[in-house]
Amino acid sequence: MRLVNKQGHAINVGDIIHDFRDVPAVVLSWNEPRHSGSSGYVNVRSMDEHRMHSSCYVNVYNLEWSEL
């Protein structure tokens, strides 16, 4: 599986993505869904002065999974 945005463009480590509030973050890694009821996670670093790391559901960043 690969992580893509709503336009179908592949997401890569180091890409800048925006959450539903249009707040930018840098992609560090992701965790694919483990079963059909899971949505998986994207691990990001905020781009503000705090540079916090967080794990969020992929839909927080308007992302989805696509088969290769």
C-alpha positions as a Markdown table, in Angstrom:
| # | Residue | x | y | z |
|---|---|---|---|---|
| 1 | Met | 0.0 | 0.0 | 0.0 |
| 2 | Arg | 1.1 | 3.6 | -0.5 |
| 3 | Leu | 0.0 | 6.8 | 1.1 |
| 4 | Val | -1.6 | 9.3 | -1.2 |
| 5 | Asn | -3.4 | 12.7 | -1.0 |
| 6 | Lys | -7.0 | 13.1 | -2.2 |
| 7 | Gln | -5.7 | 14.0 | -5.7 |
| 8 | Gly | -3.9 | 10.6 | -5.9 |
| 9 | His | -0.3 | 12.0 | -5.5 |
| 10 | Ala | 2.0 | 9.7 | -3.5 |
| 11 | Ile | 3.3 | 11.0 | -0.2 |
| 12 | Asn | 7.0 | 10.6 | 0.7 |
| 13 | Val | 9.1 | 11.0 | 3.8 |
| 14 | Gly | 10.1 | 14.7 | 4.0 |
| 15 | Asp | 7.0 | 16.0 | 2.2 |
| 16 | Ile | 5.1 | 18.9 | 3.7 |
| 17 | Ile | 1.4 | 18.2 | 4.3 |
| 18 | His | -1.4 | 20.2 | 5.8 |
| 19 | Asp | -4.0 | 19.2 | 8.2 |
| 20 | Phe | -7.7 | 20.0 | 8.1 |
| 21 | Arg | -6.9 | 23.4 | 9.7 |
| 22 | Asp | -4.3 | 24.1 | 7.0 |
| 23 | Val | -1.4 | 23.7 | 9.5 |
| 24 | Pro | 1.7 | 22.4 | 7.8 |
| 25 | Ala | 3.8 | 19.4 | 9.0 |
| 26 | Val | 6.7 | 17.3 | 7.7 |
| 27 | Val | 6.1 | 13.6 | 7.1 |
| 28 | Leu | 8.5 | 11.4 | 9.1 |
| 29 | Ser | 7.0 | 8.0 | 8.5 |
| 30 | Trp | 3.6 | 6.1 | 8.6 |
| 31 | Asn | 2.0 | 2.9 | 9.8 |
| 32 | Glu | -0.2 | 1.1 | 7.4 |
| 33 | Pro | -3.6 | -0.2 | 8.6 |
| 34 | Arg | -3.3 | -3.6 | 10.3 |
| 35 | His | -6.8 | -4.8 | 9.6 |
| 36 | Ser | -9.9 | -3.6 | 7.7 |
| 37 | Gly | -11.2 | -1.6 | 10.7 |
| 38 | Ser | -8.0 | 0.4 | 10.9 |
| 39 | Ser | -7.1 | 3.6 | 9.1 |
| 40 | Gly | -3.4 | 3.7 | 9.9 |
| 41 | Tyr | -1.3 | 6.6 | 11.1 |
| 42 | Val | 1.0 | 9.3 | 9.7 |
| 43 | Asn | 3.9 | 10.4 | 11.9 |
| 44 | Val | 4.8 | 14.1 | 11.5 |
| 45 | Arg | 6.9 | 16.9 | 12.9 |
| 46 | Ser | 5.2 | 20.3 | 13.3 |
| 47 | Met | 6.8 | 23.2 | 11.5 |
| 48 | Asp | 6.3 | 25.7 | 14.3 |
| 49 | Glu | 8.9 | 26.7 | 16.9 |
| 50 | His | 8.1 | 23.7 | 19.0 |
| 51 | Arg | 8.8 | 21.1 | 16.2 |
| 52 | Met | 6.7 | 18.5 | 18.1 |
| 53 | His | 6.4 | 14.9 | 16.8 |
| 54 | Ser | 3.0 | 13.4 | 16.6 |
| 55 | Ser | 1.1 | 10.4 | 15.2 |
| 56 | Cys | -2.3 | 11.2 | 13.7 |
| 57 | Tyr | -4.9 | 9.3 | 11.7 |
| 58 | Val | -4.3 | 9.7 | 8.0 |
| 59 | Asn | -7.6 | 11.5 | 7.5 |
| 60 | Val | -6.5 | 14.4 | 9.8 |
| 61 | Tyr | -4.2 | 15.3 | 6.8 |
| 62 | Asn | -6.7 | 14.3 | 4.1 |
| 63 | Leu | -4.7 | 11.3 | 3.1 |
| 64 | Glu | -5.7 | 7.8 | 2.2 |
| 65 | Trp | -4.2 | 4.4 | 1.3 |
| 66 | Ser | -3.9 | 3.2 | -2.3 |
| 67 | Glu | -2.9 | -0.3 | -3.6 |
| 68 | Leu | 0.3 | -0.2 | -5.6 |
